[in-house]
Amino acid sequence: MRDILPPESARWRYFVDCFAAAAGGAGYGQVIPPLLEDIGVFTRLGEATDVVTKEMYDFTDKGGRHIALRPEQTASVCRAFVEHRPTLPFKAWYAGSNFRYEKPQRGRYRQFDQVGVEALGSNDPHLDVEVISIAWDFFADLGLQKVTLVVNSLGDPDDRDRYTRAVADYFNANSDDLSEESRATLSRNPLRLLDSKRPAEAEIVAGAPSIVEFWSPEALSHFDSVRAGLESLGIPFVVDERLVRGLDYYRRTTFEFRGGTLDSAQNALGGGGRYDGLIEDLGGPATPGVGFALGVDRTLLACDDEGVFVAPDVGAQLFIIDTTGGEHALLLSTVLRRAGYRVDRAFDSRSMKAQMKAADRSGAALALIIGDEEAASDQITLRPMYAGGDQTVIPTSDLLATVSNLINTVETPNPGEQ
Ligand code: HAM
């Protein structure tokens, strides 16, 4: 678990703002689920899922309830839907922390943030395409150019069950070639073996049966429509018949976004799919659903690797230097903040030199200086902090108009304010 400090924290907030604009623009409203849920909400994600069986932070609270910190938010949004029954289609976006007891490494943390959407109430393959296109366009908004979209269909529940049995039979017949860990996975969740990253198992995984032969005509037709929709939007994708993903609730469409530069074990920037059946498992009426979540940490790492989406400048625009005791700084900083500027100042009656240093560090475009002379004549010295700017002395009464002119000429607006 990490602390996110400035300036990175400003980038996180701006990231969420951009996502909110992308999802909001497609008719999705924000849902803010609690961080904790009854453990039953998550065990329905699948008893064979590592996220549930091995990685959950669960405990008994003071009232004796068995609860867990959410490892993801799809289940929470579905639980909220069952509880509140909003009208369909219910289109929700969310942003926030999740908790998984994983082995921490670059791009993998025990507390990590996701942004995501869930769309409940329609089987229409166009909804799958809409959801994917929101993520795709969001990556483009960030400036990422090396993202690959990988899609697959896990078929309908019967198809998936028959396929799981075929995969289990295949790996059982070849279990001598599997590591001990993979044999354990085979007994718990055979489909996960298709995700094996062990080089020694690459060949045996490559020979496993393909889901393609197990798709029902309806599942195939749904997948065809999803692919056609993506093509009509010009969204490039590759089909990977071995894409199963880590959660058990997926039916039909599954997809993943992979970054171009992160290590392969951490290169999934996000993913999602259909989970028709999950709402029923949570005690609601039969309601189809589709959605995705993107890892904020990983997507920002991908931005670093591609050199895009830098932190917006949210530091001070103006820095007040008051060598007369601080009264002027107190008043001026308040007046200027109320006028909408980001203003900082020094405290503790520090020397002119120390205050200038602080102004420099603050990144402000303009220093406002009040020394004894300025105070006596009701004036302020404006010193531009950028090369080539001329220092001027103005009457205090001209301050707001002058600052407004100067700031407009030196500042390009923050991306978040465009
Ligand atoms: P997921 O694949 O488990 O899916 O997580 C989505 C993304 O969250 C991953 O691709 C990754 O970027 C990020 N992530 C997961 N675990 C960690 C971690 N320990 N540290 C950093 N980032 C991580 C879900 O969570 C589903 N709820 C997605 C979904 C929504 N499916 C349908 N709707």
Boltz pocket constraint, residues with backbone or C-beta under 6 A from the ligand:
constraints:
  - pocket:
      binder: B
      contacts: [[A, 71], [A, 72], [A, 73], [A, 74], [A, 75], [A, 100], [A, 102], [A, 107], [A, 108], [A, 109], [A, 110], [A, 111], [A, 112], [A, 113], [A, 114], [A, 116], [A, 117], [A, 118], [A, 245], [A, 246], [A, 247], [A, 257], [A, 268], [A, 269], [A, 270], [A, 271], [A, 272], [A, 273], [A, 274], [A, 275], [A, 290], [A, 291], [A, 292], [A, 293], [A, 294], [A, 295], [A, 296], [A, 297], [A, 298], [A, 299]]
      max_distance: 6.0
